């Protein structure tokens, strides 16, 4: 059964892919240096979110359902 933690992990991975794809697409069309910096920060922010969701310990209630790791 899919739990909330897994859904959040998949959504954060989706955010990384989408932000990277959009940044690359608009960089190809031509962006100023300021726009490029903003796109890089957006991609790094989504990567930070994805890493945080995977590294942060799950609540005790969710851990009990999944079993020991």
PDB file of N, H, CA, C and O in Angstrom:
ATOM      1  N   UNK A   1       0.843  -1.177   0.000  1.00  0.00           N
ATOM      2  CA  UNK A   1       0.000   0.000   0.000  1.00  0.00           C
ATOM      3  C   UNK A   1       0.890   1.243   0.000  1.00  0.00           C
ATOM      4  O   UNK A   1       1.912   1.278   0.686  1.00  0.00           O
ATOM      5  N   UNK A   2       0.511   2.236  -0.752  1.00  0.00           N
ATOM      6  H   UNK A   2      -0.319   2.208  -1.309  1.00  0.00           H
ATOM      7  CA  UNK A   2       1.288   3.465  -0.864  1.00  0.00           C
ATOM      8  C   UNK A   2       0.947   4.374   0.311  1.00  0.00           C
ATOM      9  O   UNK A   2      -0.224   4.610   0.609  1.00  0.00           O
ATOM     10  N   UNK A   3       1.982   4.877   0.970  1.00  0.00           N
ATOM     11  H   UNK A   3       2.933   4.685   0.727  1.00  0.00           H
ATOM     12  CA  UNK A   3       1.735   5.780   2.092  1.00  0.00           C
ATOM     13  C   UNK A   3       2.116   7.214   1.710  1.00  0.00           C
ATOM     14  O   UNK A   3       2.616   7.463   0.614  1.00  0.00           O
ATOM     15  N   UNK A   4       1.880   8.122   2.604  1.00  0.00           N
ATOM     16  H   UNK A   4       1.474   7.920   3.495  1.00  0.00           H
ATOM     17  CA  UNK A   4       2.107   9.543   2.342  1.00  0.00           C
ATOM     18  C   UNK A   4       3.574   9.842   2.056  1.00  0.00           C
ATOM     19  O   UNK A   4       3.881  10.655   1.184  1.00  0.00           O
ATOM     20  N   UNK A   5       4.472   9.198   2.773  1.00  0.00           N
ATOM     21  H   UNK A   5       4.222   8.538   3.481  1.00  0.00           H
ATOM     22  CA  UNK A   5       5.905   9.437   2.574  1.00  0.00           C
ATOM     23  C   UNK A   5       6.325   9.091   1.144  1.00  0.00           C
ATOM     24  O   UNK A   5       7.076   9.838   0.517  1.00  0.00           O
ATOM     25  N   UNK A   6       5.846   7.969   0.637  1.00  0.00           N
ATOM     26  H   UNK A   6       5.236   7.362   1.146  1.00  0.00           H
ATOM     27  CA  UNK A   6       6.196   7.575  -0.717  1.00  0.00           C
ATOM     28  C   UNK A   6       5.625   8.537  -1.748  1.00  0.00           C
ATOM     29  O   UNK A   6       6.280   8.849  -2.742  1.00  0.00           O
ATOM     30  N   UNK A   7       4.417   9.004  -1.514  1.00  0.00           N
ATOM     31  H   UNK A   7       3.885   8.750  -0.705  1.00  0.00           H
ATOM     32  CA  UNK A   7       3.815   9.976  -2.429  1.00  0.00           C
ATOM     33  C   UNK A   7       4.634  11.266  -2.443  1.00  0.00           C
ATOM     34  O   UNK A   7       4.885  11.832  -3.507  1.00  0.00           O
ATOM     35  N   UNK A   8       5.048  11.727  -1.275  1.00  0.00           N
ATOM     36  H   UNK A   8       4.844  11.267  -0.410  1.00  0.00           H
ATOM     37  CA  UNK A   8       5.861  12.939  -1.204  1.00  0.00           C
ATOM     38  C   UNK A   8       7.208  12.756  -1.893  1.00  0.00           C
ATOM     39  O   UNK A   8       7.699  13.673  -2.552  1.00  0.00           O
ATOM     40  N   UNK A   9       7.804  11.584  -1.745  1.00  0.00           N
ATOM     41  H   UNK A   9       7.406  10.839  -1.210  1.00  0.00           H
ATOM     42  CA  UNK A   9       9.084  11.325  -2.411  1.00  0.00           C
ATOM     43  C   UNK A   9       8.931  11.346  -3.930  1.00  0.00           C
ATOM     44  O   UNK A   9       9.780  11.906  -4.623  1.00  0.00           O
ATOM     45  N   UNK A  10       7.871  10.749  -4.453  1.00  0.00           N
ATOM     46  H   UNK A  10       7.182  10.294  -3.890  1.00  0.00           H
ATOM     47  CA  UNK A  10       7.639  10.750  -5.892  1.00  0.00           C
ATOM     48  C   UNK A  10       7.333  12.165  -6.388  1.00  0.00           C
ATOM     49  O   UNK A  10       7.814  12.562  -7.449  1.00  0.00           O
ATOM     50  N   UNK A  11       6.548  12.921  -5.640  1.00  0.00           N
ATOM     51  H   UNK A  11       6.157  12.598  -4.778  1.00  0.00           H
ATOM     52  CA  UNK A  11       6.232  14.286  -6.050  1.00  0.00           C
ATOM     53  C   UNK A  11       7.470  15.175  -6.045  1.00  0.00           C
ATOM     54  O   UNK A  11       7.617  16.042  -6.906  1.00  0.00           O
ATOM     55  N   UNK A  12       8.360  14.962  -5.077  1.00  0.00           N
ATOM     56  H   UNK A  12       8.241  14.257  -4.377  1.00  0.00           H
ATOM     57  CA  UNK A  12       9.584  15.766  -5.051  1.00  0.00           C
ATOM     58  C   UNK A  12      10.502  15.402  -6.213  1.00  0.00           C
ATOM     59  O   UNK A  12      11.164  16.275  -6.774  1.00  0.00           O
ATOM     60  N   UNK A  13      10.547  14.126  -6.578  1.00  0.00           N
ATOM     61  H   UNK A  13      10.009  13.417  -6.122  1.00  0.00           H
ATOM     62  CA  UNK A  13      11.329  13.727  -7.748  1.00  0.00           C
ATOM     63  C   UNK A  13      10.738  14.340  -9.017  1.00  0.00           C
ATOM     64  O   UNK A  13      11.471  14.775  -9.905  1.00  0.00           O
ATOM     65  N   UNK A  14       9.421  14.370  -9.094  1.00  0.00           N
ATOM     66  H   UNK A  14       8.825  14.017  -8.373  1.00  0.00           H
ATOM     67  CA  UNK A  14       8.738  15.003 -10.225  1.00  0.00           C
ATOM     68  C   UNK A  14       9.078  16.488 -10.286  1.00  0.00           C
ATOM     69  O   UNK A  14       9.285  17.026 -11.373  1.00  0.00           O
ATOM     70  N   UNK A  15       9.140  17.153  -9.143  1.00  0.00           N
ATOM     71  H   UNK A  15       8.972  16.716  -8.260  1.00  0.00           H
ATOM     72  CA  UNK A  15       9.484  18.582  -9.103  1.00  0.00           C
ATOM     73  C   UNK A  15      10.900  18.823  -9.613  1.00  0.00           C
ATOM     74  O   UNK A  15      11.157  19.812 -10.299  1.00  0.00           O
ATOM     75  N   UNK A  16      11.822  17.916  -9.276  1.00  0.00           N
ATOM     76  H   UNK A  16      11.614  17.113  -8.719  1.00  0.00           H
ATOM     77  CA  UNK A  16      13.203  18.055  -9.751  1.00  0.00           C
ATOM     78  C   UNK A  16      13.243  17.938 -11.269  1.00  0.00           C
ATOM     79  O   UNK A  16      13.880  18.749 -11.941  1.00  0.00           O
ATOM     80  N   UNK A  17      12.570  16.938 -11.804  1.00  0.00           N
ATOM     81  H   UNK A  17      12.052  16.279 -11.257  1.00  0.00           H
ATOM     82  CA  UNK A  17      12.576  16.721 -13.255  1.00  0.00           C
ATOM     83  C   UNK A  17      11.933  17.894 -13.983  1.00  0.00           C
ATOM     84  O   UNK A  17      12.477  18.388 -14.971  1.00  0.00           O
ATOM     85  N   UNK A  18      10.785  18.337 -13.500  1.00  0.00           N
ATOM     86  H   UNK A  18      10.344  17.936 -12.697  1.00  0.00           H
ATOM     87  CA  UNK A  18      10.072  19.430 -14.171  1.00  0.00           C
ATOM     88  C   UNK A  18      10.864  20.738 -14.091  1.00  0.00           C
ATOM     89  O   UNK A  18      10.976  21.450 -15.089  1.00  0.00           O
ATOM     90  N   UNK A  19      11.409  21.060 -12.924  1.00  0.00           N
ATOM     91  H   UNK A  19      11.318  20.482 -12.113  1.00  0.00           H
ATOM     92  CA  UNK A  19      12.152  22.326 -12.814  1.00  0.00           C
ATOM     93  C   UNK A  19      13.424  22.292 -13.665  1.00  0.00           C
ATOM     94  O   UNK A  19      13.800  23.302 -14.259  1.00  0.00           O
ATOM     95  N   UNK A  20      14.078  21.146 -13.725  1.00  0.00           N
ATOM     96  H   UNK A  20      13.772  20.325 -13.242  1.00  0.00           H
ATOM     97  CA  UNK A  20      15.261  21.028 -14.574  1.00  0.00           C
ATOM     98  C   UNK A  20      14.912  21.126 -16.047  1.00  0.00           C
ATOM     99  O   UNK A  20      15.621  21.771 -16.819  1.00  0.00           O
ATOM    100  N   UNK A  21      13.815  20.482 -16.437  1.00  0.00           N
ATOM    101  H   UNK A  21      13.239  19.957 -15.810  1.00  0.00           H
ATOM    102  CA  UNK A  21      13.401  20.533 -17.843  1.00  0.00           C
ATOM    103  C   UNK A  21      12.992  21.940 -18.254  1.00  0.00           C
ATOM    104  O   UNK A  21      13.361  22.405 -19.333  1.00  0.00           O
ATOM    105  N   UNK A  22      12.236  22.617 -17.404  1.00  0.00           N
ATOM    106  H   UNK A  22      11.936  22.240 -16.528  1.00  0.00           H
ATOM    107  CA  UNK A  22      11.825  23.986 -17.726  1.00  0.00           C
ATOM    108  C   UNK A  22      13.029  24.931 -17.785  1.00  0.00           C
ATOM    109  O   UNK A  22      13.107  25.786 -18.667  1.00  0.00           O
ATOM    110  N   UNK A  23      13.958  24.776 -16.853  1.00  0.00           N
ATOM    111  H   UNK A  23      13.894  24.081 -16.137  1.00  0.00           H
ATOM    112  CA  UNK A  23      15.152  25.627 -16.862  1.00  0.00           C
ATOM    113  C   UNK A  23      15.966  25.387 -18.131  1.00  0.00           C
ATOM    114  O   UNK A  23      16.444  26.331 -18.759  1.00  0.00           O
ATOM    115  N   UNK A  24      16.116  24.125 -18.498  1.00  0.00           N
ATOM    116  H   UNK A  24      15.727  23.358 -17.988  1.00  0.00           H
ATOM    117  CA  UNK A  24      16.867  23.815 -19.714  1.00  0.00           C
ATOM    118  C   UNK A  24      16.167  24.328 -20.964  1.00  0.00           C
ATOM    119  O   UNK A  24      16.818  24.841 -21.875  1.00  0.00           O
ATOM    120  N   UNK A  25      14.863  24.195 -21.013  1.00  0.00           N
ATOM    121  H   UNK A  25      14.335  23.779 -20.273  1.00  0.00           H
ATOM    122  CA  UNK A  25      14.097  24.663 -22.175  1.00  0.00           C
ATOM    123  C   UNK A  25      14.235  26.172 -22.346  1.00  0.00           C
ATOM    124  O   UNK A  25      14.527  26.657 -23.439  1.00  0.00           O
ATOM    125  N   UNK A  26      14.023  26.903 -21.268  1.00  0.00           N
ATOM    126  H   UNK A  26      13.785  26.509 -20.380  1.00  0.00           H
ATOM    127  CA  UNK A  26      14.104  28.357 -21.375  1.00  0.00           C
ATOM    128  C   UNK A  26      15.546  28.842 -21.536  1.00  0.00           C
ATOM    129  O   UNK A  26      15.773  29.899 -22.123  1.00  0.00           O
ATOM    130  N   UNK A  27      16.515  28.095 -21.030  1.00  0.00           N
ATOM    131  H   UNK A  27      16.330  27.236 -20.553  1.00  0.00           H
ATOM    132  CA  UNK A  27      17.913  28.461 -21.263  1.00  0.00           C
ATOM    133  C   UNK A  27      18.253  28.310 -22.744  1.00  0.00           C
ATOM    134  O   UNK A  27      19.005  29.108 -23.303  1.00  0.00           O
ATOM    135  N   UNK A  28      17.694  27.286 -23.367  1.00  0.00           N
ATOM    136  H   UNK A  28      17.083  26.638 -22.913  1.00  0.00           H
ATOM    137  CA  UNK A  28      17.925  27.078 -24.796  1.00  0.00           C
ATOM    138  C   UNK A  28      17.322  28.204 -25.622  1.00  0.00           C
ATOM    139  O   UNK A  28      17.896  28.609 -26.632  1.00  0.00           O
ATOM    140  N   UNK A  29      16.166  28.713 -25.200  1.00  0.00           N
ATOM    141  H   UNK A  29      15.699  28.384 -24.379  1.00  0.00           H
ATOM    142  CA  UNK A  29      15.526  29.809 -25.917  1.00  0.00           C
ATOM    143  C   UNK A  29      16.235  31.143 -25.697  1.00  0.00           C
ATOM    144  O   UNK A  29      16.064  32.079 -26.478  1.00  0.00           O
ATOM    145  N   UNK A  30      17.024  31.224 -24.639  1.00  0.00           N
ATOM    146  H   UNK A  30      17.162  30.464 -24.005  1.00  0.00           H
ATOM    147  CA  UNK A  30      17.773  32.446 -24.364  1.00  0.00           C
ATOM    148  C   UNK A  30      17.304  33.108 -23.089  1.00  0.00           C
ATOM    149  O   UNK A  30      16.175  33.591 -23.006  1.00  0.00           O
ATOM    150  N   UNK A  31      18.169  33.129 -22.101  1.00  0.00           N
ATOM    151  H   UNK A  31      19.087  32.737 -22.168  1.00  0.00           H
ATOM    152  CA  UNK A  31      17.852  33.748 -20.820  1.00  0.00           C
ATOM    153  C   UNK A  31      18.975  34.702 -20.462  1.00  0.00           C
ATOM    154  O   UNK A  31      20.124  34.514 -20.863  1.00  0.00           O
ATOM    155  N   UNK A  32      18.626  35.728 -19.701  1.00  0.00           N
ATOM    156  H   UNK A  32      17.693  35.881 -19.375  1.00  0.00           H
ATOM    157  CA  UNK A  32      19.661  36.620 -19.188  1.00  0.00           C
ATOM    158  C   UNK A  32      20.362  35.925 -18.023  1.00  0.00           C
ATOM    159  O   UNK A  32      19.922  34.876 -17.552  1.00  0.00           O
ATOM    160  N   UNK A  33      21.446  36.519 -17.573  1.00  0.00           N
ATOM    161  H   UNK A  33      21.804  37.371 -17.955  1.00  0.00           H
ATOM    162  CA  UNK A  33      22.196  35.940 -16.457  1.00  0.00           C
ATOM    163  C   UNK A  33      21.356  35.882 -15.181  1.00  0.00           C
ATOM    164  O   UNK A  33      21.450  34.924 -14.413  1.00  0.00           O
ATOM    165  N   UNK A  34      20.545  36.899 -14.961  1.00  0.00           N
ATOM    166  H   UNK A  34      20.468  37.677 -15.584  1.00  0.00           H
ATOM    167  CA  UNK A  34      19.683  36.928 -13.772  1.00  0.00           C
ATOM    168  C   UNK A  34      18.638  35.830 -13.851  1.00  0.00           C
ATOM    169  O   UNK A  34      18.374  35.152 -12.857  1.00  0.00           O
ATOM    170  N   UNK A  35      18.043  35.648 -15.015  1.00  0.00           N
ATOM    171  H   UNK A  35      18.257  36.198 -15.822  1.00  0.00           H
ATOM    172  CA  UNK A  35      17.068  34.573 -15.190  1.00  0.00           C
ATOM    173  C   UNK A  35      17.723  33.197 -15.019  1.00  0.00           C
ATOM    174  O   UNK A  35      17.128  32.294 -14.431  1.00  0.00           O
ATOM    175  N   UNK A  36      18.927  33.044 -15.525  1.00  0.00           N
ATOM    176  H   UNK A  36      19.411  33.778 -16.002  1.00  0.00           H
ATOM    177  CA  UNK A  36      19.655  31.783 -15.380  1.00  0.00           C
ATOM    178  C   UNK A  36      19.954  31.494 -13.913  1.00  0.00           C
ATOM    179  O   UNK A  36      19.853  30.350 -13.468  1.00  0.00           O
ATOM    180  N   UNK A  37      20.321  32.525 -13.165  1.00  0.00           N
ATOM    181  H   UNK A  37      20.403  33.454 -13.526  1.00  0.00           H
ATOM    182  CA  UNK A  37      20.574  32.344 -11.732  1.00  0.00           C
ATOM    183  C   UNK A  37      19.294  31.937 -11.005  1.00  0.00           C
ATOM    184  O   UNK A  37      19.324  31.071 -10.130  1.00  0.00           O
ATOM    185  N   UNK A  38      18.187  32.551 -11.362  1.00  0.00           N
ATOM    186  H   UNK A  38      18.164  33.255 -12.072  1.00  0.00           H
ATOM    187  CA  UNK A  38      16.914  32.190 -10.756  1.00  0.00           C
ATOM    188  C   UNK A  38      16.523  30.759 -11.078  1.00  0.00           C
ATOM    189  O   UNK A  38      16.010  30.048 -10.214  1.00  0.00           O
ATOM    190  N   UNK A  39      16.759  30.327 -12.307  1.00  0.00           N
ATOM    191  H   UNK A  39      17.177  30.904 -13.009  1.00  0.00           H
ATOM    192  CA  UNK A  39      16.454  28.948 -12.697  1.00  0.00           C
ATOM    193  C   UNK A  39      17.344  27.968 -11.937  1.00  0.00           C
ATOM    194  O   UNK A  39      16.880  26.913 -11.503  1.00  0.00           O
ATOM    195  N   UNK A  40      18.608  28.311 -11.778  1.00  0.00           N
ATOM    196  H   UNK A  40      18.985  29.167 -12.130  1.00  0.00           H
ATOM    197  CA  UNK A  40      19.520  27.435 -11.026  1.00  0.00           C
ATOM    198  C   UNK A  40      19.087  27.322  -9.566  1.00  0.00           C
ATOM    199  O   UNK A  40      19.155  26.242  -8.978  1.00  0.00           O
ATOM    200  N   UNK A  41      18.648  28.419  -8.990  1.00  0.00           N
ATOM    201  H   UNK A  41      18.593  29.296  -9.468  1.00  0.00           H
ATOM    202  CA  UNK A  41      18.167  28.384  -7.601  1.00  0.00           C
ATOM    203  C   UNK A  41      16.906  27.541  -7.488  1.00  0.00           C
ATOM    204  O   UNK A  41      16.732  26.816  -6.508  1.00  0.00           O
ATOM    205  N   UNK A  42      16.025  27.627  -8.480  1.00  0.00           N
ATOM    206  H   UNK A  42      16.166  28.215  -9.276  1.00  0.00           H
ATOM    207  CA  UNK A  42      14.807  26.815  -8.466  1.00  0.00           C
ATOM    208  C   UNK A  42      15.136  25.327  -8.544  1.00  0.00           C
ATOM    209  O   UNK A  42      14.538  24.520  -7.832  1.00  0.00           O
ATOM    210  N   UNK A  43      16.074  24.966  -9.400  1.00  0.00           N
ATOM    211  H   UNK A  43      16.560  25.622  -9.978  1.00  0.00           H
ATOM    212  CA  UNK A  43      16.473  23.562  -9.517  1.00  0.00           C
ATOM    213  C   UNK A  43      17.135  23.101  -8.224  1.00  0.00           C
ATOM    214  O   UNK A  43      16.822  22.019  -7.726  1.00  0.00           O
ATOM    215  N   UNK A  44      18.033  23.892  -7.678  1.00  0.00           N
ATOM    216  H   UNK A  44      18.287  24.771  -8.082  1.00  0.00           H
ATOM    217  CA  UNK A  44      18.682  23.518  -6.416  1.00  0.00           C
ATOM    218  C   UNK A  44      17.676  23.420  -5.274  1.00  0.00           C
ATOM    219  O   UNK A  44      17.813  22.567  -4.397  1.00  0.00           O
ATOM    220  N   UNK A  45      16.674  24.282  -5.279  1.00  0.00           N
ATOM    221  H   UNK A  45      16.563  24.975  -5.991  1.00  0.00           H
ATOM    222  CA  UNK A  45      15.641  24.212  -4.251  1.00  0.00           C
ATOM    223  C   UNK A  45      14.835  22.927  -4.338  1.00  0.00           C
ATOM    224  O   UNK A  45      14.524  22.318  -3.314  1.00  0.00           O
ATOM    225  N   UNK A  46      14.497  22.511  -5.552  1.00  0.00           N
ATOM    226  H   UNK A  46      14.750  23.006  -6.383  1.00  0.00           H
ATOM    227  CA  UNK A  46      13.736  21.267  -5.688  1.00  0.00           C
ATOM    228  C   UNK A  46      14.599  20.055  -5.337  1.00  0.00           C
ATOM    229  O   UNK A  46      14.094  19.078  -4.784  1.00  0.00           O
ATOM    230  N   UNK A  47      15.879  20.107  -5.648  1.00  0.00           N
ATOM    231  H   UNK A  47      16.290  20.900  -6.097  1.00  0.00           H
ATOM    232  CA  UNK A  47      16.783  19.016  -5.250  1.00  0.00           C
ATOM    233  C   UNK A  47      16.907  18.972  -3.728  1.00  0.00           C
ATOM    234  O   UNK A  47      16.913  17.893  -3.135  1.00  0.00           O
ATOM    235  N   UNK A  48      17.004  20.132  -3.100  1.00  0.00           N
ATOM    236  H   UNK A  48      16.999  21.008  -3.581  1.00  0.00           H
ATOM    237  CA  UNK A  48      17.070  20.192  -1.642  1.00  0.00           C
ATOM    238  C   UNK A  48      15.816  19.608  -1.007  1.00  0.00           C
ATOM    239  O   UNK A  48      15.898  18.880  -0.017  1.00  0.00           O
ATOM    240  N   UNK A  49      14.665  19.922  -1.568  1.00  0.00           N
ATOM    241  H   UNK A  49      14.598  20.513  -2.372  1.00  0.00           H
ATOM    242  CA  UNK A  49      13.415  19.360  -1.074  1.00  0.00           C
ATOM    243  C   UNK A  49      13.416  17.838  -1.197  1.00  0.00           C
ATOM    244  O   UNK A  49      13.035  17.139  -0.257  1.00  0.00           O
ATOM    245  N   UNK A  50      13.840  17.327  -2.342  1.00  0.00           N
ATOM    246  H   UNK A  50      14.149  17.894  -3.104  1.00  0.00           H
ATOM    247  CA  UNK A  50      13.848  15.879  -2.553  1.00  0.00           C
ATOM    248  C   UNK A  50      14.795  15.178  -1.582  1.00  0.00           C
ATOM    249  O   UNK A  50      14.454  14.135  -1.024  1.00  0.00           O
ATOM    250  N   UNK A  51      15.968  15.741  -1.383  1.00  0.00           N
ATOM    251  H   UNK A  51      16.245  16.588  -1.837  1.00  0.00           H
ATOM    252  CA  UNK A  51      16.935  15.131  -0.463  1.00  0.00           C
ATOM    253  C   UNK A  51      16.416  15.192   0.967  1.00  0.00           C
ATOM    254  O   UNK A  51      16.556  14.226   1.718  1.00  0.00           O
ATOM    255  N   UNK A  52      15.821  16.309   1.349  1.00  0.00           N
ATOM    256  H   UNK A  52      15.707  17.094   0.739  1.00  0.00           H
ATOM    257  CA  UNK A  52      15.294  16.456   2.702  1.00  0.00           C
ATOM    258  C   UNK A  52      14.195  15.444   2.978  1.00  0.00           C
ATOM    259  O   UNK A  52      14.163  14.840   4.050  1.00  0.00           O
ATOM    260  N   UNK A  53      13.298  15.253   2.026  1.00  0.00           N
ATOM    261  H   UNK A  53      13.324  15.743   1.155  1.00  0.00           H
ATOM    262  CA  UNK A  53      12.212  14.295   2.230  1.00  0.00           C
ATOM    263  C   UNK A  53      12.723  12.861   2.368  1.00  0.00           C
ATOM    264  O   UNK A  53      12.124  12.052   3.077  1.00  0.00           O
ATOM    265  N   UNK A  54      13.821  12.548   1.697  1.00  0.00           N
ATOM    266  H   UNK A  54      14.308  13.205   1.121  1.00  0.00           H
ATOM    267  CA  UNK A  54      14.361  11.200   1.780  1.00  0.00           C
ATOM    268  C   UNK A  54      15.237  10.999   3.015  1.00  0.00           C
ATOM    269  O   UNK A  54      15.313   9.893   3.548  1.00  0.00           O
ATOM    270  N   UNK A  55      15.893  12.056   3.467  1.00  0.00           N
ATOM    271  H   UNK A  55      15.832  12.955   3.033  1.00  0.00           H
ATOM    272  CA  UNK A  55      16.805  11.932   4.595  1.00  0.00           C
ATOM    273  C   UNK A  55      16.118  12.128   5.943  1.00  0.00           C
ATOM    274  O   UNK A  55      16.582  11.619   6.964  1.00  0.00           O
ATOM    275  N   UNK A  56      15.020  12.862   5.941  1.00  0.00           N
ATOM    276  H   UNK A  56      14.643  13.276   5.112  1.00  0.00           H
ATOM    277  CA  UNK A  56      14.316  13.150   7.188  1.00  0.00           C
ATOM    278  C   UNK A  56      13.684  11.863   7.717  1.00  0.00           C
ATOM    279  O   UNK A  56      13.055  11.132   6.952  1.00  0.00           O
ATOM    280  N   UNK A  57      13.838  11.575   9.000  1.00  0.00           N
ATOM    281  H   UNK A  57      14.349  12.169   9.622  1.00  0.00           H
ATOM    282  CA  UNK A  57      13.236  10.340   9.529  1.00  0.00           C
ATOM    283  C   UNK A  57      11.710  10.398   9.479  1.00  0.00           C
ATOM    284  O   UNK A  57      11.093  11.429   9.746  1.00  0.00           O
ATOM    285  N   UNK A  58      11.130   9.261   9.130  1.00  0.00           N
ATOM    286  H   UNK A  58      11.631   8.423   8.913  1.00  0.00           H
ATOM    287  CA  UNK A  58       9.675   9.168   9.056  1.00  0.00           C
ATOM    288  C   UNK A  58       9.092   9.182  10.465  1.00  0.00           C
ATOM    289  O   UNK A  58       9.748   8.731  11.403  1.00  0.00           O
ATOM    290  N   UNK A  59       7.877   9.689  10.629  1.00  0.00           N
ATOM    291  H   UNK A  59       7.344  10.056   9.867  1.00  0.00           H
ATOM    292  CA  UNK A  59       7.240   9.654  11.950  1.00  0.00           C
ATOM    293  C   UNK A  59       7.085   8.215  12.445  1.00  0.00           C
ATOM    294  O   UNK A  59       7.048   7.278  11.648  1.00  0.00           O
ATOM    295  N   UNK A  60       6.996   8.053  13.738  1.00  0.00           N
ATOM    296  H   UNK A  60       7.025   8.814  14.386  1.00  0.00           H
ATOM    297  CA  UNK A  60       6.938   6.714  14.338  1.00  0.00           C
ATOM    298  C   UNK A  60       5.733   5.930  13.827  1.00  0.00           C
ATOM    299  O   UNK A  60       5.837   4.721  13.617  1.00  0.00           O
ATOM    300  N   UNK A  61       4.611   6.578  13.624  1.00  0.00           N
ATOM    301  H   UNK A  61       4.526   7.559  13.793  1.00  0.00           H
ATOM    302  CA  UNK A  61       3.412   5.896  13.157  1.00  0.00           C
ATOM    303  C   UNK A  61       3.646   5.287  11.766  1.00  0.00           C
ATOM    304  O   UNK A  61       3.255   4.147  11.514  1.00  0.00           O
ATOM    305  N   UNK A  62       4.271   6.033  10.883  1.00  0.00           N
ATOM    306  H   UNK A  62       4.588   6.959  11.087  1.00  0.00           H
ATOM    307  CA  UNK A  62       4.550   5.533   9.533  1.00  0.00           C
ATOM    308  C   UNK A  62       5.601   4.426   9.575  1.00  0.00           C
ATOM    309  O   UNK A  62       5.521   3.468   8.806  1.00  0.00           O
ATOM    310  N   UNK A  63       6.572   4.549  10.457  1.00  0.00           N
ATOM    311  H   UNK A  63       6.637   5.327  11.081  1.00  0.00           H
ATOM    312  CA  UNK A  63       7.606   3.525  10.572  1.00  0.00           C
ATOM    313  C   UNK A  63       7.028   2.202  11.026  1.00  0.00           C
ATOM    314  O   UNK A  63       7.479   1.147  10.579  1.00  0.00           O
ATOM    315  N   UNK A  64       6.029   2.235  11.914  1.00  0.00           N
ATOM    316  H   UNK A  64       5.663   3.092  12.277  1.00  0.00           H
ATOM    317  CA  UNK A  64       5.419   1.002  12.405  1.00  0.00           C
ATOM    318  C   UNK A  64       4.712   0.250  11.288  1.00  0.00           C
ATOM    319  O   UNK A  64       4.735  -0.981  11.262  1.00  0.00           O
ATOM    320  N   UNK A  65       4.088   0.967  10.371  1.00  0.00           N
ATOM    321  H   UNK A  65       4.069   1.967  10.392  1.00  0.00           H
ATOM    322  CA  UNK A  65       3.386   0.314   9.272  1.00  0.00           C
ATOM    323  C   UNK A  65       4.345  -0.309   8.278  1.00  0.00           C
ATOM    324  O   UNK A  65       4.061  -1.365   7.711  1.00  0.00           O
ATOM    325  N   UNK A  66       5.491   0.347   8.063  1.00  0.00           N
ATOM    326  H   UNK A  66       5.721   1.204   8.523  1.00  0.00           H
ATOM    327  CA  UNK A  66       6.441  -0.164   7.072  1.00  0.00           C
ATOM    328  C   UNK A  66       7.287  -1.292   7.629  1.00  0.00           C
ATOM    329  O   UNK A  66       7.793  -2.126   6.877  1.00  0.00           O
ATOM    330  N   UNK A  67       7.441  -1.322   8.921  1.00  0.00           N
ATOM    331  H   UNK A  67       7.030  -0.645   9.532  1.00  0.00           H
ATOM    332  CA  UNK A  67       8.291  -2.348   9.532  1.00  0.00           C
ATOM    333  C   UNK A  67       9.718  -1.848   9.675  1.00  0.00           C
ATOM    334  O   UNK A  67      10.031  -0.728   9.273  1.00  0.00           O
ATOM    335  N   UNK A  68      10.588  -2.677  10.248  1.00  0.00           N
ATOM    336  H   UNK A  68      10.334  -3.588  10.575  1.00  0.00           H
ATOM    337  CA  UNK A  68      11.979  -2.244  10.441  1.00  0.00           C
ATOM    338  C   UNK A  68      12.713  -2.119   9.124  1.00  0.00           C
ATOM    339  O   UNK A  68      12.407  -2.807   8.150  1.00  0.00           O
ATOM    340  N   UNK A  69      13.688  -1.225   9.115  1.00  0.00           N
ATOM    341  H   UNK A  69      13.937  -0.667   9.906  1.00  0.00           H
ATOM    342  CA  UNK A  69      14.488  -1.045   7.892  1.00  0.00           C
ATOM    343  C   UNK A  69      15.751  -1.825   7.967  1.00  0.00           C
ATOM    344  O   UNK A  69      16.550  -1.797   7.031  1.00  0.00           O
TER     345      UNK A  69
END
